[in-house]
């Protein structure tokens, strides 16, 4: 996939395109269905397939007090988009000037003039333009006036509800990792740097890697314990682990920490970047009566995690 940052060049040079527009947070299964349709219609029309996205969350630009809870910061989003078969991803700088454009102006000044879009695919619920009150019928009229064709994409349903970024965020906020993974079509991940912690886990016999997440806008799932897999770097193997997200209530903690106990692992990894894939939720956060009671629970967490990993491994073998 070719990535073009439109802020660094005046126009996109290249073949006419079939395109769709979206923030694509999470690059979930609904997005992938939409992008697959773009690829198919581009192939049918002998056009370049294109995804148009933004460098910043629109609401964060329009409201100074708004901090988005992102499923995928830009670099992660682009990596996932590169796996969809799309030929070109155009990253637009989202500015107040761009936000002020009507849908008609956006289609004329950006899509047609600068990106050479000849066919536009619109998601089932997508609205663009500064007032966001216009819909597909309006877009179709504007497209026809520009010599552009337009088609729509249906919703992808999971358990009777449309798959959307907001739904995935809600599932993660409720700790429903399995359902979130089903909607995403891939594991939810966080990436960060291993930093010194309080050494309490080590004292209990469960040394942990304390993670400082790279992007402060990255959404963290609900507090609690999870089975996860971790990778130390590109090309490195995935390692089984148990993660806890929480306030460390047994030790009267005053802020959220992210601690990962990697099973059968004893290397020094301070300063290393680590990527964590969420597998399943084990339990909610709770305060224990003593460090010994917490240690007993951690042993139970590891046993349960190993059982889940073995169960997942058996299921994967059966599916193959």
C-alpha positions in Angstrom: 0.0 0.0 0.0 1.3 3.4 -0.9 0.7 6.1 1.8 0.4 9.7 0.8 0.3 12.5 3.4 -1.5 15.2 1.5 -0.1 18.0 3.6 3.4 17.3 2.1 2.3 17.7 -1.6 -0.3 19.7 -3.4 -2.0 16.9 -5.3 -1.9 13.2 -5.8 -0.2 12.1 -9.0 -1.5 8.9 -10.5 -4.3 7.0 -12.0 -8.0 7.8 -11.3 -9.3 6.2 -8.2 -12.3 4.4 -6.6 -12.2 5.7 -3.0 -13.9 5.7 0.3 -13.6 8.1 3.2 -13.4 7.4 7.0 -11.5 7.7 10.2 -11.2 3.9 10.2 -10.5 3.7 13.9 -9.7 0.1 14.7 -9.8 -1.1 11.1 -12.5 -3.5 12.2 -14.5 -6.0 10.2 -17.0 -3.4 9.1 -14.2 -1.3 7.7 -12.7 -4.3 6.0 -16.0 -5.2 4.3 -16.2 -1.6 3.0 -12.6 -1.6 1.8 -13.1 -5.0 0.1 -16.0 -3.4 -1.8 -13.8 -0.5 -2.8 -11.1 -2.9 -4.1 -13.7 -5.0 -6.0 -15.3 -1.9 -7.6 -11.9 -0.4 -8.4 -10.9 -3.7 -10.2 -14.2 -3.7 -12.1 -13.7 -0.2 -13.3 -9.9 -0.5 -13.8 -9.2 2.2 -11.2 -6.8 2.6 -8.3 -8.4 1.6 -5.0 -8.0 4.4 -2.4 -8.8 4.9 1.3 -9.0 8.6 2.5 -8.4 9.1 6.2 -7.3 11.8 8.6 -4.2 12.4 10.7 -6.2 13.6 13.8 -9.6 12.8 15.3 -11.9 15.5 13.9 -13.6 16.1 17.2 -10.2 16.7 18.9 -9.4 19.5 16.3 -12.8 21.1 16.7 -12.9 20.9 20.5 -9.8 21.8 22.5 -11.1 20.0 25.6 -11.8 16.7 23.8 -9.3 13.8 24.3 -10.2 10.9 22.0 -10.0 7.3 23.2 -8.4 5.7 20.1 -8.4 2.1 19.1 -5.6 2.6 16.7 -3.3 5.7 16.6 -2.3 6.7 13.1 0.8 4.5 12.7 -1.1 1.4 13.9 -4.1 2.3 11.7 -1.9 2.6 8.6 -0.3 -0.8 9.3 -3.7 -2.4 9.5 -5.0 -0.6 6.4 -1.9 -2.0 4.5 -3.3 -5.5 5.1 -6.7 -4.8 3.4 -5.6 -4.9 -0.3 -6.1 -1.1 -0.8 -3.6 0.4 -3.3 -3.3 3.9 -1.8 -4.1 5.5 1.5 -4.3 9.3 1.6 -3.9 10.9 5.0 -5.5 14.3 5.1 -4.5 16.9 7.7 -7.7 17.6 9.6 -7.9 21.3 10.1 -10.6 23.8 10.9 -10.4 24.9 7.2 -11.1 21.4 6.1 -13.9 21.0 8.6 -15.6 24.2 7.2 -16.0 22.7 3.8 -19.5 21.5 2.8 -19.9 18.0 1.5 -20.2 19.4 -2.0 -17.1 21.5 -1.6 -15.1 18.6 -0.2 -16.1 16.3 -3.1 -15.2 19.0 -5.6 -12.0 20.5 -4.1 -10.5 17.4 -2.5 -11.9 14.2 -4.0 -12.3 15.3 -7.6 -9.6 18.0 -8.0 -6.8 16.8 -5.8 -7.3 13.0 -5.5 -8.8 12.3 -9.0 -11.6 10.2 -7.5 -13.9 8.9 -10.3 -16.0 6.5 -8.1 -16.9 7.0 -4.5 -18.1 4.3 -2.1 -20.0 5.6 0.9 -20.4 3.6 4.1 -24.0 2.9 5.3 -23.9 5.6 8.1 -21.1 7.9 6.9 -21.7 11.6 6.8 -19.1 14.2 5.8 -19.2 18.0 5.3 -19.3 20.7 8.0 -23.0 20.3 9.0 -23.2 16.5 8.5 -26.9 16.8 7.7 -26.7 15.7 4.1 -27.0 12.1 3.1 -26.4 9.7 0.2 -29.0 11.3 -2.1 -27.2 14.6 -1.8 -23.8 13.0 -2.4 -25.1 11.2 -5.5 -26.3 14.5 -7.0 -23.0 16.2 -6.3 -21.1 13.2 -7.7 -23.1 13.2 -11.0 -22.4 16.9 -11.4 -18.6 16.1 -11.1 -18.8 13.2 -13.5 -18.2 10.8 -10.5 -20.2 7.6 -9.9 -21.3 6.6 -6.4 -22.3 3.4 -4.6 -23.1 2.6 -1.0 -21.9 -0.2 1.3 -24.1 -2.1 3.8 -23.6 -2.5 7.5 -21.8 -5.6 8.8 -23.8 -7.1 11.6 -22.5 -9.1 14.5 -25.0 -10.6 16.9 -27.7 -8.4 15.4 -25.9 -5.1 15.8 -23.8 -3.2 13.3 -20.0 -3.4 13.8 -18.6 0.0 14.5 -15.7 1.7 16.2 -18.0 3.0 19.0 -19.3 -0.5 19.6 -15.7 -1.9 19.9 -14.8 0.9 22.3 -17.9 0.1 24.4 -17.0 -3.6 24.5 -13.5 -2.9 25.6 -14.6 -0.5 28.2 -16.8 -3.3 29.6 -14.0 -5.8 29.5 -15.7 -7.9 26.9 -12.5 -8.8 25.1 -13.9 -11.8 23.2 -16.7 -9.9 21.6 -14.4 -7.0 20.8 -12.0 -9.4 19.0 -14.9 -10.8 17.0 -15.9 -7.3 15.9 -12.3 -6.2 15.1 -11.4 -9.4 13.3 -8.0 -9.2 15.0 -6.7 -9.0 18.6 -6.8 -5.6 20.3 -3.2 -4.4 21.1 -1.4 -1.8 23.1 2.3 -0.9 22.6 4.5 0.8 25.1 7.9 1.0 26.8 8.9 -1.1 29.8 9.6 1.2 32.7 10.7 0.6 36.3 7.8 -0.2 38.7 7.2 -0.8 42.4 8.7 -4.3 42.4 5.7 -5.6 44.4 5.1 -8.4 41.9 8.7 -9.5 42.1 8.4 -9.6 45.9 5.3 -11.9 45.6 7.1 -14.2 43.2 5.5 -12.7 40.0 7.9 -10.3 38.4 6.1 -7.9 36.0 7.0 -5.6 33.2 5.4 -2.2 33.8 4.3 -0.6 30.6 4.0 3.1 29.7 1.7 3.2 26.7 3.2 5.1 23.7 0.0 7.1 22.9 -1.9 8.7 25.8 -5.1 8.7 23.7 -5.0 4.9 23.3 -8.0 3.3 24.9 -7.3 0.9 27.7 -9.8 -1.9 28.4 -11.7 -2.1 31.7 -9.5 -2.6 34.7 -8.9 -6.2 35.7 -6.7 -9.2 34.8 -6.3 -10.6 31.3 -4.6 -13.3 29.4 -2.4 -11.7 26.8 0.4 -12.5 24.4 3.4 -10.2 24.2 6.1 -9.5 21.6 9.4 -7.7 22.3 10.0 -6.6 18.7 9.4 -7.2 15.1 9.9 -10.8 14.2 10.2 -11.9 17.8 8.0 -14.8 19.1 4.7 -14.2 20.9 5.0 -15.0 24.6 2.2 -16.1 27.0 1.5 -13.7 29.8 -1.0 -12.3 32.3 -1.7 -8.6 32.4 -3.3 -6.5 35.1 -4.7 -3.0 34.4 -5.6 -1.2 37.6 -4.9 1.0 40.6 -3.1 -1.6 42.7 -5.8 -1.3 45.4 -4.1 -3.9 47.7 -1.2 -1.5 48.0 -3.3 1.7 48.0 -2.2 2.8 44.5 -3.3 6.2 43.3 -3.0 5.9 39.5 -3.6 3.2 36.8 -0.7 0.9 36.1 -0.3 -1.7 33.4 1.7 -4.7 34.6 2.5 -7.8 32.6 3.8 -11.1 34.1 5.4 -13.0 31.2 5.4 -16.8 31.9 8.7 -18.6 32.1 10.6 -15.4 31.3 13.5 -14.0 33.3 15.3 -11.4 31.0 15.9 -7.8 31.9 13.8 -5.7 29.5 13.7 -2.2 30.9 13.6 0.4 28.1 12.4 -2.2 25.5 9.2 -1.6 23.5 6.6 -4.3 24.0 3.4 -5.0 22.1 0.5 -6.7 24.0 -2.3 -8.7 22.3 -5.4 -9.2 24.5 -6.8 -12.7 24.5 -9.4 -13.1 27.3 -10.5 -11.4 30.5 -9.8 -13.3 33.7 -11.4 -11.3 36.4 -12.2 -7.8 37.6 -9.9 -5.7 39.7 -10.3 -6.2 43.5 -8.6 -5.4 46.7 -7.1 -8.3 48.7 -6.8 -8.6 52.4 -3.1 -9.1 52.3 -0.1 -9.5 49.9 -0.3 -13.3 50.5 -3.9 -13.4 49.5 -3.0 -11.5 46.3 -0.1 -13.9 45.6 -2.6 -16.8 45.9 -4.9 -15.1 43.4 -2.0 -14.5 41.0 -1.1 -18.2 41.1 -4.8 -19.0 40.3 -4.7 -16.4 37.4 -1.6 -18.1 35.9 -3.2 -21.5 36.1 -6.4 -20.2 34.5 -4.4 -18.4 31.8 -2.5 -21.6 30.9 -5.8 -23.5 30.6 -7.2 -20.8 28.3 -4.0 -20.8 26.2 -4.2 -24.6 25.8 -7.9 -24.4 25.0 -7.2 -21.8 22.3 -4.4 -23.8 20.9 -6.6 -26.9 20.6 -9.3 -24.9 18.9 -6.9 -23.4 16.4 -5.6 -26.9 15.5 -9.1 -28.2 15.0 -9.9 -25.2 12.7 -6.8 -25.9 10.6 
